Each structure stands twice: as structure tokens, then as C-alpha cells.
């Protein structure tokens, strides 16, 4: 297994030069784009990791998986999807064009508009402190904290998300007057420090239907996990989700911090850190690593 990971990491390193860090958030733009690591945690309890798997980075949009799962448990399926869709958008993650011109609701919870709407459902009923505790449990990582520098950097460059949030308010998707609170909650969740190992841990929880792999505790309801994994497969890699599903075929969620969370159902969780991004905002080396792992380990959902 380690040889396969090393080989996948080597192929990934060849792609790093073709990507760039997320410089539109200044603090993310300062990250060394050459960092790269991968961790896998298998259903039989084995863990293997290579490269920069223990380097802390911000979870960014991978947090949307957590907020969606919590919203499904706390608010229920019909409330969550009453004003947020389940379809791939075909647009960039921070686009508001279709929301403004051709669709009354966000296309799915994995793009910014959908995630901000989900945040607005949660802010009246759960605190950020509680969400942090939940994130630590799901990732089996008590050292996850808020990266204050990234949080402040994002809040100081939030014009586009603010525009999305006010458009959501104007359409009655989020409650009047809750824009600032929803945005703050959303950005705080995106600014949590994790590692590739944290993500592999969470991936295995999802692969096991919400069950903690060591204690056997049911951390998330099984039907919630099923919905979350399906949305990850169809929408988790932004407007590159279709191509990724064909070539890799593993439910995944990326973030512009360079992370990718992947779930090989009933087999393993995979966590990747590679802050060099492609044009769609996905880790360019991470995408390559997952393609290699899917082929060599026979992980494709339809294999």
C-alpha cells in the first residue's frame, strides 16, 4: 500500500507546477504550493500516509459536507432541500449568475450560495463552538482550531459572498436581517485547521455509514450519510464533478485550501493536501493522486 501511495504522490508532484494557490484570499495565497500529502484509513483499521499529511491547512469548502450533514440531522431532509437544490450547477463555486437570472434557489449545498443558505438554517439553532466540537469528533482530531488569520483574511475579502448572501435574502431564501450572521458562521467553518489525516478519518466515518471506526458509535445517521455521499459524488468537485466522477468515481469534496476528502464506500477514507489548484479550484495534484489510487486500488464506484 505504501508503494502505491508513494507512486501516486510522485505522479501528483508532476502536476503541481501547472496550478496556483487561491490568491484571491491573501492568506491562502501565501501557502507553499509545493506541499503535498495523502493519508488513507481503511475499514480494517490500517492507516498509511506519505508526504505532508500532517501539515495544518484550512478546510474551506470541505466544511460544506459537515454543515450539510448537521443540517440534515437538526432540520430534516425536507427543510434543507426546500430552498436548496440537489443538482450540479455547471458553474464556478462562487457564481451567482444562474441564481440571479434563471433559478430561484441555489443548485446544491456544495456551492457557496447553497452553503450560505444552509448556514442560515443552522445559525439560530447551533453555535459555532458546538460545530467545532462536532467537526473534531467526525475528524477524530481534537487539535482542530479556528485559523484566525485565514478567517480575518476571508472576512476582509468577502464582497462576492456578501453579494450572494444579499441576493439570497432578496429571494427569501435566508431570513431578513440574517446575512451577516450567516456569512460569519460560513467563513468560520471554512477557516478550521485540519490535516490530510483528519480528512481520511472523516472519510472512513462516512465510508462506514456514519459509524466511528474505533468505538463503533453512530456519529451520523445512516440515511444522512447516504444523502451526503451522493451529493459529494455529483457536486463535490465544483464544475469539474462530472469529469471527476467518470475518471475517479469516488465521492469527494474539495476545498480551495488544497484539501480533498474522498470516500471509498465500505473500503476507506482518503484525505489529501495539495494547495496548488486547477482553474476550477480543485487540488491539481490531489486530482491526479485520486485518479491513480482509484485505478490501482479498484475504488471506482461502478468498478
Secondary structure as the mmCIF struct_conf table of DSSP 4:
data_model
#
loop_
_struct_conf.conf_type_id
_struct_conf.id
_struct_conf.beg_label_comp_id
_struct_conf.beg_label_asym_id
_struct_conf.beg_label_seq_id
_struct_conf.end_label_comp_id
_struct_conf.end_label_asym_id
_struct_conf.end_label_seq_id
HELX_RH_AL_P HELX_RH_AL_P1 UNK A 2 UNK A 13
TURN_TY1_P TURN_TY1_P1 UNK A 14 UNK A 15
HELX_RH_3T_P HELX_RH_3T_P1 UNK A 16 UNK A 18
STRN STRN1 UNK A 20 UNK A 20
TURN_TY1_P TURN_TY1_P2 UNK A 23 UNK A 24
BEND BEND1 UNK A 25 UNK A 25
HELX_RH_AL_P HELX_RH_AL_P2 UNK A 26 UNK A 29
TURN_TY1_P TURN_TY1_P3 UNK A 30 UNK A 30
BEND BEND2 UNK A 31 UNK A 31
TURN_TY1_P TURN_TY1_P4 UNK A 33 UNK A 34
STRN STRN2 UNK A 37 UNK A 42
TURN_TY1_P TURN_TY1_P5 UNK A 43 UNK A 44
BEND BEND3 UNK A 45 UNK A 45
STRN STRN3 UNK A 47 UNK A 51
BEND BEND4 UNK A 52 UNK A 52
TURN_TY1_P TURN_TY1_P6 UNK A 53 UNK A 54
STRN STRN4 UNK A 57 UNK A 58
HELX_RH_3T_P HELX_RH_3T_P2 UNK A 60 UNK A 62
HELX_RH_AL_P HELX_RH_AL_P3 UNK A 63 UNK A 75
HELX_RH_AL_P HELX_RH_AL_P4 UNK A 77 UNK A 80
TURN_TY1_P TURN_TY1_P7 UNK A 81 UNK A 82
BEND BEND5 UNK A 83 UNK A 83
STRN STRN5 UNK A 84 UNK A 84
BEND BEND6 UNK A 87 UNK A 87
BEND BEND7 UNK A 91 UNK A 91
TURN_TY1_P TURN_TY1_P8 UNK A 93 UNK A 94
HELX_RH_AL_P HELX_RH_AL_P5 UNK A 97 UNK A 101
TURN_TY1_P TURN_TY1_P9 UNK A 102 UNK A 102
BEND BEND8 UNK A 104 UNK A 105
STRN STRN6 UNK A 106 UNK A 106
BEND BEND9 UNK A 107 UNK A 107
TURN_TY1_P TURN_TY1_P10 UNK A 109 UNK A 110
BEND BEND10 UNK A 111 UNK A 111
HELX_RH_AL_P HELX_RH_AL_P6 UNK A 112 UNK A 122
TURN_TY1_P TURN_TY1_P11 UNK A 123 UNK A 125
HELX_RH_AL_P HELX_RH_AL_P7 UNK A 128 UNK A 139
TURN_TY1_P TURN_TY1_P12 UNK A 140 UNK A 140
TURN_TY1_P TURN_TY1_P13 UNK A 142 UNK A 143
STRN STRN7 UNK A 146 UNK A 146
HELX_RH_AL_P HELX_RH_AL_P8 UNK A 148 UNK A 155
TURN_TY1_P TURN_TY1_P14 UNK A 156 UNK A 157
HELX_RH_AL_P HELX_RH_AL_P9 UNK A 159 UNK A 170
TURN_TY1_P TURN_TY1_P15 UNK A 171 UNK A 172
BEND BEND11 UNK A 173 UNK A 174
TURN_TY1_P TURN_TY1_P16 UNK A 176 UNK A 177
HELX_RH_AL_P HELX_RH_AL_P10 UNK A 179 UNK A 190
TURN_TY1_P TURN_TY1_P17 UNK A 191 UNK A 191
STRN STRN8 UNK A 192 UNK A 192
STRN STRN9 UNK A 193 UNK A 194
HELX_RH_AL_P HELX_RH_AL_P11 UNK A 196 UNK A 207
TURN_TY1_P TURN_TY1_P18 UNK A 208 UNK A 209
BEND BEND12 UNK A 210 UNK A 210
STRN STRN10 UNK A 211 UNK A 211
TURN_TY1_P TURN_TY1_P19 UNK A 213 UNK A 215
STRN STRN11 UNK A 218 UNK A 218
BEND BEND13 UNK A 220 UNK A 220
HELX_RH_AL_P HELX_RH_AL_P12 UNK A 222 UNK A 235
TURN_TY1_P TURN_TY1_P20 UNK A 236 UNK A 237
HELX_RH_3T_P HELX_RH_3T_P3 UNK A 238 UNK A 240
HELX_RH_AL_P HELX_RH_AL_P13 UNK A 241 UNK A 247
TURN_TY1_P TURN_TY1_P21 UNK A 248 UNK A 248
BEND BEND14 UNK A 250 UNK A 250
STRN STRN12 UNK A 251 UNK A 254
TURN_TY1_P TURN_TY1_P22 UNK A 256 UNK A 257
BEND BEND15 UNK A 258 UNK A 258
STRN STRN13 UNK A 259 UNK A 264
TURN_TY1_P TURN_TY1_P23 UNK A 265 UNK A 267
STRN STRN14 UNK A 268 UNK A 273
STRN STRN15 UNK A 277 UNK A 277
TURN_TY1_P TURN_TY1_P24 UNK A 279 UNK A 280
BEND BEND16 UNK A 281 UNK A 282
STRN STRN16 UNK A 283 UNK A 283
HELX_RH_AL_P HELX_RH_AL_P14 UNK A 284 UNK A 297
TURN_TY1_P TURN_TY1_P25 UNK A 298 UNK A 298
TURN_TY1_P TURN_TY1_P26 UNK A 301 UNK A 302
#
